[in-house]
Structures are given as C-alpha cells and as structure tokens.
C-alpha cells in the first residue's frame, strides 16, 4: 500500500484529484475523508470490500474555487447557532453556485480515467466522504447524498458534482452551525465504488446500539440493496446475536414489503413486494456476518457501524464501516474476573452533565481516598484514589458492585437515591434480579461496625442530640468550623512548586474528613425530625404539605447567596448608570470593565462585596478546573441582567421567599393543631419536630459550600504551579495545568514537557462538552440498564418524574444547558439537565423547574421548594423532549410535566 504521506507529493507537488481506495489507509482522512479512508484501511486488512476510487478533497477545493463560496463562508461565520432560517438560506446559495458550474477539466479527466479502469460500463455507487470529525453524541452519517446505480462517465461526473454540492444540504449546514463546526475547513471527498448486485443487504452494529451492550451484534436485513434498510423504507428482519458464538438471542422478522434494486438504464427503483414472514438471511449467513463484524471491530479496536451485502452467488461484501460515535465509553480500569461491574455516575448525582477537567477528576480521586480512609479502607496510593473511583468521557463514576452484592447495600443505597436521584434508584432495583449480581455479603455486621466506629470517632450521636436540643448553638459551631477552614495557612509565594503540590494533596485529603462528619449530622437531624413529624401526623397529612414546611427555609448558604445577588440587583436597578450598563453591555464587556475598575460605582463596589463572600462559587464548582466567579464574573452579570427584566413587584424574589416562609410557618401551625386534636403530647411533638426541621434542614447546603471553599483554595495553588510550569516551558500557559492530573504535574516539575498531553486533552474535553447523553448507571459490558428499564407511563401524554416542590404552573419553557449564557424571562419554566448551586440564581425568577436528574431531596429540589416554585425532577430526556417557547404545565405535587399540543397536532 502506498503511504498516505506520499500521496500528497504526487501530481506536480499537489495532492491528486483521484486515488484508488487500495492506496488509502486510516491516516488519509484529510485528503479522502473518513469513509474512503476506512474503506482503504479495510481493503488493506484483506476484508471483502468492492473495488473503487476516491475523488479527493483537492478536487472539492478545485470545484468550489470555481464556484467561489467566499462570500457564503463569510456570512456563515456570523450565523447564530439557533438561526436555522439564515443557515438554510446560505446553504441554498452554496448549493446553487456549485451546481451551476461544470467539473473542472483536470478533475473530470482524472475521474474519467479512474472510472474506465473499473470498466466502461461498471455500475457504481457514488457516496460522500466528509473530513469533519464525528462528535461524541452524533455523527455526520447520512447528512450528504448518496447516488446508486450510476453507469457511464457522464453520469459519474454529474453524481460526483451533486455529491459535493450535498455538503451544503440544509441539514448538513444546520448541523455544523449548531455544533460549532467550521464550514471553511470542512471538506468533502467522494467515494466511487463498484456496486454489489445484492440479493440481500443491510446494516450491522458490532455492539447493541440501544442498550450499549458490548458482546452483542445487531443485524437488520432486507432483500435487494441496503438502501431500503438504511433509509427506513422497509420493515427489515432484525436479529440480536451473541458476538462470541453467533447464536441468535433475539429474532424479529419484518414484513419486507419493499425491495430497492438497480435499473438496467441506471439508477435504482423501489418495487413493492408481498409481505413475507420468512427470514431473508439464514443462520449460517448471520454467523458469517458476526465473524465479519468481529474482524472489523478487532481491526479498528472499537465497535463499528457497518453496511454489508450478499450477492446472488452468496458472496459476502463489506460496503462501509465507521465507529459507533454515540456509544458511551466504559469507565477505565479492568473489570473483576466475574465480568459484571456496576458503575454509578457521580457527576450526574452532583448536578454535572459536562465533563470534568483531568485535574478536577484527579482532585476528586484524592478526596475519594480520604473517604475510603475515613471508612477504614485507605488506598495504597491516595493520589490515584480508591479502586472504586473510575472515569469515562470526563465523567466520574463509582464502582458500586460491592454495594449491590450486599444485603445492607441493597437496603440502604437505593433508599438514599430515592430522595437524591430517584430514577437511578429505580434503575438499580431493576438489577437486583440479575444473577451476575447476586448477594454475596448477607451480614449487616461489617457495615454496622464500621459506621459505628465513624459515628463514635466524631461523636455523631452527641452532635445530633445537641442540634435537636440547641439548634442555634449547633449552627454557631458550624460557623466556627468554616472560619477555621478559611484561616488555614497557605504556602508563601516563595514556596517551591513541589511544596505547593504537597499542600494541595493535603488539603484535598483533609477536606471531607474535616467537613462531612461534623456538618452532616445536624442537617440529617433536621430531615429526620421532618420524617418524624410525618409519621406522627399519619393520616392527618396531605400530599405536598411537608414540602411546604421547607419553603423559605432559613440558614441555607445557597439561598442566602441568591438573595444577596437579588439585593445587589435592586441597588443596580435604582442607579441609572449601573442599570444602563447591565442592560446595554454584554457580560464579557462588563467583566472587562470590572477588572479595570471602570464600572459605575454602585455596580463596581456592589459586585466586589458579593464576590468577596461568594467569589469561590461557580457553575460546575466541584471541578477545580472551572474558573470561579471571582476570576470570571460573567455568569453573575448574566443573572443580574435577568433580574433587571423582572418588573412585577409581587414576583420579587425577596417577597416570594418571605411569602414562602410565611406559608411554611402557617403550615407548621396548621399541622401542629391537627396533631393536637389527637393528643396534647402528639401536638407538642409535631410542633417541636417541624420547628427543628426548619432550623436545621437548611444546613444541608453547608457541607458542599465548605468543600467548594477548599477546592477554590486548591485551584489557586494549582494555578501557581501551572505558572511555574509555563515559565519552565513545560506548558504553554498556566491554565493548561488543569488538563493534567496531579501525577503528571509532579512529572512536569521534574522536567517533563507536557504541552502535547495538554493539547490532546483540550481537544477531547471540547468534544465532550457537546455530549448530551450521559448514563446514570453503566455496566462493565457497556449496557445502560436505564434503556432496559424503560420509562413509567404517565397519564394524558405527560412525562412523569419525581414530585419535588408542590404547585401547578403553566408557562413557556426555557431549555437551558449552560446557565452562564442563559437569558431566562421571568415566569418561564426552567428546563435543565441538572443543577448545582451555580444554577440557583436563575430559580429566583423561574416560574417552575423541570430537571432530568435528581430526587425529592436533591439540590435543585430543595432550593425550588424554598423558593416556592413547582418542581418535577428526574424527568428523562426533558431537555430534548421539550423546546424553548413550548407551553408546559408543571404539576409539582403529582410529578407530571405536560406539553401543550399545538393546533393541528396529534
């Protein structure tokens, strides 16, 4: 095989216009696109691929230079991601220009010569081969056109030109606009390949694309050309097979009422067929397909989406192969010998759908080591973390297999998730019947012994008793703990980088041990008292009433932060210059002015005061690689702009919060009175329990807030180390250090050049930022159990989730994936994948909340209740099922979200 690097030096110093498929390999994507490069790679591996050639990207450049797309490209560069109409209009202009010119003579001559080598009457398929990289949540497949049954030089030239023009179809251009793909660097090659006279054809995945399960091969087959199966024009035969043995695990036969075949005069035709319940492929052919798929997967080292055909003589051909880009990777590390491990996504549980930076993952591994040490199982290497902490696609996963294989774990862990991430609890309970996860630890004693040791070490029973008896004293003790964290000494600026790195590891290793056992008991006591009140009330309690008790909850650091930001907004509104600046300038411009002290005084000083107290917070704040608000206050300016849009004084967040507190106090009085009717002692007990719930439950937000303080301190130290590495030439800039882990930083301090490592990690991180789907639970064979569990049906076409905050609101949806750039109109229904404290300022003006993740006591649910807005959490795929502007009715009491049916809709 000719080296791909040699190809670019042929043809008088320019890349050739045409290259034989056999002369390509996986490194030829730049000149031949992904499809052609893969086909060349497969031919080089002696796989049965029909012969053909590739019209290269150099030919594309030649043709589009004649068509002159300069003006179109310039206009497209300024199209907003949501401006579909503008994108479609420019796509049409580009297509028209390409189709209005002839293929340049040198390109036409090269194509004609290559086609004659296949045979003057050869019937070929002409397909696009794009150079743009598939994204981790979707691919470019199917966006450009394919032309089948092409015969004759003139017809091939015309099909190549139309194929090139199809890089500018409406769907392709809109896709690139929405996903930030640069039109100017996206190019198209074209595959011209001898067609197989297929008796039967179809598609084959070497992984189950629905469940994600590796070890299964999925085949769809139909008579004639595979186009009928690929396009969905026929109801094909569907098979799921064991990839190791070829055994058929599932067989679902389609009626196959259509066949697509080539016509003698060129092109293809669709011919109706009578329905058939006979399979169009035999079990022997299916086993041959499985073997072929295995060879392809082994060659590329990852699951593949292939197209295949069987000719009239029974010959099996491979016509296309590409990676399955939507597949979520399996968390790192080797599974146990029994082969089945269960991974729980901690990132999602923390309200984080975006990937963590490598440094963020590394920091949490060290924190995980401290938790393991607290539990009596310290890892060998604290920096590497305990073996149960894994990551995949930049998301953090915990191996919870030992929990599910324990009687105690099955009893406790799903119940915790019921209030924190209810959908995950449902998914995990569905795994209890899996024989691979049978219980092997039936005794409660080891768990009780360890928990009792931790409780005794930190005086947990005494803390709970003191919190219930004297809640104000408990809060003062926790305030002193926060002060001690802030007062901890930091290395001086003159300290050696290695000493600062040791300080970072020490901070991370101490954070959870210092905070969680001392802060969680009082907060847990508050929720326990709420549960006690519910039990005492029994049948006197109506749905949603206990949630009302938690409205306007005091002593919550997150709501205090949000209300302080609202207070700043009211001061800005009252100042003409400050209000004009926030309304007129972008968040980026305001940030630059803030750094130079050029904002109007009310805004400049007010923001400085807010950041002095809350500058350590951010969206995705558990990731030390994310800038804090103190470094980049642009998201804060965005929220201020939203607050200034609120004109109705009755919707002012401070008034709403005060009303919520009043409603809560009234509910406490009403419930106490109901209980008193059944006995004076019961009434006093209910009143005390509800009072303590209100005084202590707000502390729930404090542990994370204190840990985030530590993470902000860690971030500053790591940035300093990054500056040292950059000065020594190991990094390009200080911020690059967050794309390394702690072990690599140590290697960098010893002189290792890490610039290439960072470049690769940044590219991976940027791609992962676009991934929308992250599984809650994942098995070590790639299975996503949620895909098997399904979604519980809801009445009247509604989507069901977990009721989180009572009430019913109807309003327009606002789907928000990034709160830093959100523009929420007061009263809109906020639809989000998940939330952390960085999102909560938006809650103050939202009419209701819908989240894909979470449970009744997850972060977003708690804050929504305190603000008194209806909320439903754990609604699968809410951000893709609903669209901005769509009217939604959110029933936070029943846990239902209903979209209004548009006129004329079904």
Buried (B, 14 or more C-beta within 10 A) or exposed (E): EBEBEEBBEEBEEEBBBBBBBBBBBBBBBBBBBBBBBBBBBBBBBEBBBBBBBBBBBBBBBBBBEBBEBEEBBEBBEEBEEEBBEBBBBBBBBBBEBBBEBEBBEEBBEBBBEBBEEBEEEBBBBBBBBBBBBBBBBBBBBEBBBBBBBBBBBEBBBBBBBBBBBBBBBBEBBBBBBBBEBEBEEBBBBBBBBBBBBBBBBBBBBBBBBBBBBBBBBBBBBBBBBBBBBBEEBBBBBBBBBEBEEBEBEEEEBBBBBBBBBBEEEBBBEBEEBEEBEEBBBEBEBBBBBBEBBBBBBEBBEBBBBBBBBBBEEEEBBBBBBBBBBBBBBBBEBEBEEEEBBBBBBBBBBBBBBBBBBBBBBBBBBBBBBBBBBBBEEEBEEBBBBBBBBBBBBBBBBBBBBBBBBBBBBBEBBBEEBBBBBBBBBBBBBBBEEBEBBEEEBEEEEEBEEBBEEEBEEBBBEEBBEBBBEEBEEBBEBBEEBBEEBEEEEEBEEEBEBBEBBBBBBBBBBBBBBBBBBBBBBBBBBBBBBBEBBBEBBEEBBEEBBBBBBBBBBBBBBBBBBBBBBBBBBEBBBEBEEBBEBBEEBEBEEBBBBBEEEEBBEBBBEBBBEBBEEBBBBBBBBBBBBBBBBBBBBBBBBBBBBBBBEBEEEEBBBEEBBEBBBEBBBEBBEEBBEBBBEBEEEBBEBBBBBBBBBBBBBBBBBBBBBBBBBBBBBBBBBBBBBBBBBBEEEBBEEBBBBBBBBBEBBBBBBEEBEBBEBBEEBBEBBEBBBBBBBBBBBBBBBBBBBBBEBEBEEBEEEBBBBBBBBBBEBBBBBBBBBBBBEBEBBBBBBBBBBBBBBBBBBBBBBBBBBBBBBBBBBBBBBBBBBBBBBBBBBBBBEBBEBBEEEBBBBBBBBBBBBBBEEEEEEE
